[in-house]
Amino acid sequence: MKALVLFSGGVDSTTCLALAIEKYGVAEVLALSVYYGQNHDRELEAAKKIGEYYGVAVKQLDLALIFADSDCALLSGSANEIPKESYAQQLAHTDGKPVSTYVPFRNGLFLSAAASIALSHGCEVIYYGAHSDDAAGNAYPDCSDAFHDAMNRAVYLGSGQQLRIEAPFVKMDKAQVVQKGLALGVPYELTWSCYEGGAMPCGICATCRDRSMAFAKNGIKDPAMEEKNI
């Protein structure tokens, strides 16, 4: 293997997967999907379908126990409801702290676990889909450029200079990620981003709003909303 892709089944990670496959070839790419106690399994279902679409190997990892004490709104058993506001609206009353859907140090944990798996499979690089919109306003601090640089250096040193991390969209906004994915022919109709686990995306949680806007900026409707009049 040449590349391991952290793969949630959403827009950003699926675009990362397409990039890695384009660069290395499907036989040299391993996708890693993580169960972390999220309150539905639609992400993992999407990841499986997309893996089948590309013919790429998808490995699953269960890290739910680590987040068992978190009150993050995305986790099963949390007393916090998923906000129905945009990220900007939420940040207006967080006093500079991350939003309630921030899973504590999730990317740090995922990248550390992925590093071990990547080394075991002989990979030289880990891809993940952090982009600038998520880092804006400290909403998701583990999506920032500074975080990426620090984790990349730690993994590079800790792996004996065998492994590095790439976040190809860390300086892009989500609309630019979608633009790249459309050029690559990414099957966005198979992806899942919604924080709710219904039959269709809710269309009003922050991540639904963000992805719909990203597609709109590219002149098309979000393919995930094709069957719903939103």
N, C-alpha and C positions, 0 to 999 in steps of 0.2 A: 504494500500500500504506500501511496505517496501523500495522501491528504485525508484528514479526518474532519468532518463537518459537523458542528453542533447543530442539530436539526430538530426544530420544534414542529415543523409542518406549516409554519406561517409564511408570510410574504418574504421577509428578509432572509430567513434561513434557507428557504427554497431557492431564492435567487443566488445565495452563496453556493448551494449545492450545484446549481446549473453552471456557475462559474468554475467550480472545481472540476466538474466533469468535462467541461470544454477544454480546460488546461491540461488535465492529467489523463482523461479517459475514464470511462465508468469502472473499469476493472481495477483502477488504482485509487478509488475513492471509497471510504467507509463513512457512513452516516451514523451519528449517535443521538438517539432520542432519550430524554430523561423524564421519568415520572418523579415529581417532587411533591406529591400530595395535592395537586390541583383539583378543583372541585368538579371537573368533568374530564372525559378522556377523548374529546373531539380532536384535540391536537395530535394525540398519539395515533388516532385513526387516520387522520390526514397524512401524517408522516408515513404510515404504512402504505397508503395508496400511492403517494408520490414516489416512494421507494420502488414500488412495483412498476410504476410508469417509466421510471428511468432504468430499471433493472439494476439498481445499486443495493449493496448490502446495507441493512439497517440494524444496528445493535441497540438494545434497550438497557437502560440502567435505572435502578430504583434508589432514589436518594430521599424518599419521603420522610424517613425518621429524623433526618437532620433538621427539618423544618417543622417538626411536630409542635413546638412551643411558640411558633410565630403566629401573630394575629393578622397576617397579610390577608387582604380580602379575597385573593385568588385561591386560597387553600381551603380544603374541605374542613368543616368544623369551626371556621372562623366566625366570630360574632359580627364582623364588619361586612356590610353589604357592598357589592360592587358599585362604585359611583357611576352615575349616568351623566356626568359632565365631561367636557373636554379636559385634556391635561392642563391647559392654560387656566381654566376655571378652577380646577382642583388646586393648582399651585398658588392661587391667590390667597388660600387660607391654610397653607401648610407651614408657614413661618420658616421657609427655606429648607424644610425637610423633604425627603422623597414622598411621592404619592402613596396612597394606601395599598396600591397594587404592586408596589416594589417588594419583591421577595428578597429577604436579607442576604446580601452578598451572593446572589444566585450565580451570576456570571463568573465570579471568582471561584466558587465551588465547582461549577460545571467545567470550567477551563482546567482546573487542577486535576479533576477526575479524568477529563479527556486527555490530559497530557500523559497520564499513566497508561491509558488504553492505547493512545497513539504510539507511544514508544514500544509497547508490546506487539504492535502490528507493523512496526518499521516505518511509520509515517514520518515525514519531514516537516509537516505544517498542519496546524489546526485553523480552520476557518470558522468565524462566527459573525452574525449579522447585525452587530451594533451599528446604529446610525445616529446622526446628529440631533434629529428631532427628539429621540428618547432621552438624550442627555441634557436637553435644554431645560434650564431652570432647576437643575438638580433633581428632575423627576425620577430618573434612573441613573444614579451616579456611576454604576458599573457598566454603563454604555459610553462613557466619555472617552475622548482621545487620550487624556492623561492616564486613565485607568488602563486602557489598552497598552500603552507604552510600558507601564510598570509591570503588567502581567506578562507581556511578551519578554521583557528582560528577565523576569524571574523564571519563567519556563525555559528560556534559552540557557540560562546559567544552571538551573537545577537539572536539566537534562544532559548536562555535559556538552552543551552547544550542539545538540543533535536535533532540536525541535524548536520551531518558532510559531508564533500566532499571527494570523492575518485577520484584520477586520476591514475588508475592502470598502465598506460603506461608511466608515466612522466619520468621514468629513462630508458625507452626502446627506440630503434630507430624504424622506421616504418617497417623494415623487421621483427623485433621481434614481432611487433603487428600483422602482417600478419601471421606469424608462429603460434601465439596463436589462431588467428581466423580460420585458416585452421584446426587446431585440434578440434575446436568447431563446424566445419561445417558451418561457416558463408556463406550466399549466396552472395558472393562478386560480382557476375554477376548482381545483382540488385542495387548495390551501384553506386553513382555518386560523383565524386570529381572535375571534370574539371571546370575551371573558365569560360569557354565558355558554351553557351547553345545550341549547335548544336545537330543534331540527334545522333552523336557519339562523344565521347571525342576527343579533338583536338590532343592530344598526345604530344604537345610541350610546353604547359604552365608549370609552375614550379610544380604544384601539380600533373599533369599527369605524368611528368618525375619522380617525387618522388615515386608515387605508382607503376609505371611500374618497377622501379628499385627494389622496395621492393619485388614485386612478383618474379622478376628474381633471386634475392638472395635466394628465396625459391624454385628455380628450376622450376617455372612455368610462363606462360605468364599471364599478367593481364587479368582476365576474361572479363573486360569491353572492351577490345580491340580485342576480338575474331573475330568480323566481319570486322575489319579494318586492313589492312596490314601495321602496324606500328612497 
